[in-house]
Amino acid sequence: MNTTRLILKNNYDLFIPLSNDKNITLKNNYYNSFLLYFDLPNSPITVINDLDDMIVSTTELDNSDKQILCDIDNNESNIIVYETFFSQLAHKFSVFNNLSFEEFPAELFLKTCEDYFSLVDKFNSPIFIPMKSDVNGNITKLRKKINENPMKFQTLFAIINDEIESQTTTARNSATDALLWLKRAFEFISSFLHEFGMGDKTLADAVGKGYDQSLKQYHGMLARSIFSFALRAVPNNTQFLYSLAVNPTDASEILFEHQVFNEMLEHASHMSSVLEKITLFYSQHRLEQTKIVT
């Protein structure tokens, strides 16, 4: 009999058939994530949700007492073994996937941004402090707008549309400008996650490429030089991956790196999908500005 660690991340009931006509049924709430330890027979597990049944199969690893649970729903194969920075996120961009921009809950979006941007702390470079300060400043501006009328400004659309109607989108410290720069910062994070998640680059190369594909076009020579200098201070791949492990000893496991890369690609995809909806709205209303920051 083997012990399996399972992280439940979605809103579904988990039905686990055991021997002697006994079973375990678990109910998981949306947004929650927790660990389950149990003795698991070498047999399929049936996951039951509101839409249809999914089969989660188990495969025992060679020379290991751990097992992998592969969720084959939506043709994805997500290996869930280790607790990481990503599995511990309280808020995830994936919850916005089925929403239009007009439906994005404002406060939930800001909390999600805060959770993800803490990833920058893992770069372990003081040069990134100004970027983090800028992101926090833009979140503060948007929260200030929400607090002006919490009932009215429950969605990002309500906030930006209010400024469109009042013709204040280009005013100093506008929420429209704050969301624009917040979006650009997360385009950097999304690009970085994708590049590093490919598994063929150093951390510095992935950060650099992510910057080239996002923020660089809006930065002047001074800002670009500062960012270039920051790349020299980022940790190596081993140190960075180690920092993403909730349990440091997991970072040395063979499959830990593989799981983290998969998580990065998955989260980058969800993030990119959300950002594209914001970009489309801004483009339709001609809210994009190409002003260069020196």
N, C-alpha and C positions, 0 to 999 in steps of 0.2 A: 504494500500500500504506500502511496506517495502523498506528500503534502504539497498542495498547490496554493500559490498566492494569486488572488483574483482582484482586480480593481474594477468595480462597477462604476461606470461613468455616465450611463444613459438612464432614461426613465423607462424601466421595464421590470417585470417580475422574473426572477430566476428560479426555475424548477429543477431540482437536482434529484434524480432517482437513485436510491441506494438499495442495498440488499435487504432481504426479508420484508419486502413490500413496504418499506419505509422511504420517506423522501424529505427533502428540505425545500421550503419555499421562502424566497427572500423578496422583499419589496424595497425598491430603491427609488428615492425621490430625485426629481430633475435637479441638476447642478451638483448633486452630492457625489463624493468619491470616497470609497473606503476599501479596506483590505479584508479579505475573507480567508481564513485558514481552515482547511478541512481535509479529511482523508478521502481521496477520490478514486473510485474504481476505474479501471482502464476501459471506459465506455463513454459514448457521446453524452453531452448534456443538452437538454432542450431549453432554449431561451424563449419565453413567451412575452410578446409585447402587444400593443393595441392593434398593430397592422397585420402581422403574420408571424409565423414561427420561424426562428432561425436555429440552425444547428451549430453549436460550438464544439469542435473536436479537440481532443487532447493528444499530444504527441510527446512521449518521454524523450528527454535529451540524453545523448550518450554521456557517460561519466558524470552524471549530475542527478541530484534528487529533486530538481525543479522540473516543472512541466510548463509547456506553452499552451495558452488558450488562443485559438485563432478564430476570430469573428469573421465569418464569410458573408455577412450581410452586405449588400451593395457592392459585391465583388471585391471587398477589401479584406486584407489579411493582416490585422493588427496584433502584433505579439505583445502580450501583457505579462510581464514577469517582474520588472523592477519599478520601484517608486522613483520618479524623477521630478525635476522642475515642472515639466509639462503635465504629468499625471496629478500633481498637487495644485494646479491652478484652480482657484475657486470660481472663476468666470472664464468662459471660452468663447472665441469668435464663432465657433460652429453653431451656437444658438441663434445666430442671425441669418443663417443660410437660407431659411425658408421665408424670410421677411423681406419686404421691399424697403428701400431707404425711408419711405414715408412712415414705416412702422417701427423703425429702430427706437427702442426705449432709450432715452437720453442718459439717465443715470446708470443704467446697466452697461451701456456702451463705455461710459467714462470709467467705471469700475473695472471693466475688462481691459481697457487700455492701461490702467495702473498696474494690474496684475502682470500683463505681458511685458511692460517696459522695465519691470524690475530685472529682466534678463540682462539688461545693459550693465547691471552691477557685477555680473559674472565676467565682464571684460576686464575688471580689476584695473582700470586706468582712470586717474583723476581727470584726464583730458575730456572724458565723456560727461563730466559733471555739468558743463554748460548745456549740452543737449538734453540731459535729464531735467535741468531747470526749465528749459524752454517748453518741454512737454508738460511738466507740472503746471507751468504758468498758463498754458493754453487750456488745460483741464480746469484750472481755477476760473478762467474767464467764462467758460461754458457753464460751470456750476453757478457762477454769479448770475448768469442769465436765467438759469432754471429757478433760482431762489427768488427772482423778481415776481414770478407767478407760477408756482409749482403745478397748479392744476392746468394751466394753459400750455406750459412748456414741458410736457411729458415725453415728447419725441424730439429727435434731432431736426426732423422736418419742421415742426412747429416753431422751433427756435430760429432756424434759418429763414423760413418763410415770413416770419414776423419782420425780420430785417429787410427782406426783399420788398415787402409792402411798405415799410417805412423809409425805404431807400437809404438805409444805414449800413449796408453790407461792407462798404469801404471805409467806414468811420474808424477812428482810432480805437483799438482794443475791441473791435467787433467780434461777435461770436462766429460770424462767417469766416473771418480771417483765422480765428483760433482753430476752428475745425479743419480748415484748409491745411494749416501747418501740422496739426495733429495727424491728419491723413498722410502727409508727406513723411513724417517721422516713422509711421508704421509701414509705409511702402519700403522704407529702408530695412526695418525689422523683417518684413516678409521676404524681401530679396535676400537678406543675409541668411535667414532660416533655410530657404531653398538652396542657396549655394553651398552652405556648409552641410546640409542634409544629403547632398549628392555624394558626400564621402570622399571626394577627390581633391580637396583643397585644405590648406592650412587655415587656421582661424583668421589670421591677418588677411589672407587672400580673399576669404569669403566676406569679411567685413568690408574690405576695400571694394570688392565687386558689387556688394549690396549698395554701398554709397554711390558708386559710379552710376548705378541704374536708377537712383532715386534722388537724393538730396543734392548731389553735386551740381546739377544743372541750375539750381537756385542759389548757389553759393559763389561769392567772389573769390579772388585769389587768396586773400587772408584766411577766410574760413576753410578753403580747400587745404591750405598749408597746415593749418592747425589739425585738421582731420588726418592728414598724411602723417603728421608727427605722432598722433595718437595711436596709429597702427603699430608703431614700434614698441609700444608698451603692453599690448595685449598678450595674454598667456599663450602657451603652446596648446596643441590639441588635447594632449593628455590632461593638462591642468584644467582646461575648460570643461572637458567631459566629466572630470572628477567633481567639479563644482556643481554639476547638474544632478548628481546623485544625492538622494535624500539619505541613503545609507552609504557612506563613503566606500565601504568594502565592495559594494556592487559594481563600482566603476572598473574594477579589475576583471570582472566576469567577461567571458568571451562574447556573449550576446548583448551585453549592455550597450556597447557602441552601436550595434545594429538597430536596437530598439530606439535609441535616441535619434538616430538619423531618420528612421521612419516617422517618429513623432514630429520632428522638425518639418519634414515634407508635408505631413498631414496638416499641421497647424499653419504652415505658410500658405497652403491652398485655401483653407478656410478664411484666413486673414485677407488674402488677395481678393477673394470673392466679395467680401464685405466692402473693401476699399473701392473696388470697381463700381459698386452701386453708388457710393458717395461721389466718385469721379464723374459718373454719368449725370447725376443730378446737377453737379456744379457746371458741367459742360453745357447742359441744356439751358441753364439759366445764366450762362456766361459769367460765372463767379470765379473761375480760375484766373489767377494773376501770376505773371512771370517776373515779378520784381526780384532783382538780385540782392541777396543779403551779403554785405561786405564783412 
